[in-house]
């Protein structure tokens, strides 16, 4: 697997690419978070994921590491944000070479201000 530098939540705005999603539900924010916190059930909610397992004893909170398998490879992820009922953020820490080829192209750099 290729290795990525460990990141913090403050890095998100500078990330070369990011993914986000949303859906409407009548479930409470805490109920939705409970679904996301159940790592092994991610394949039920995200069809591209074939398996997710937690890699260490820590199963909750910032710093939790897990391995997610998708067709053609696997991704080691680290939880960057774990705010129950509010925010859940995962960083792809390492990924197999097959996944790098499928990754979206990085966002273009912000234009630099011209000197006056």
Secondary structure as UniProt FT lines:
FT   STRAND          2..3
FT   HELIX           9..14
FT   HELIX           29..37
FT   HELIX           39..41
FT   HELIX           42..45
FT   TURN            47..48
FT   STRAND          49..54
FT   TURN            62..63
FT   STRAND          65..70
FT   TURN            71..72
FT   STRAND          73..83
FT   TURN            84..86
FT   STRAND          87..95
FT   HELIX           97..102
//
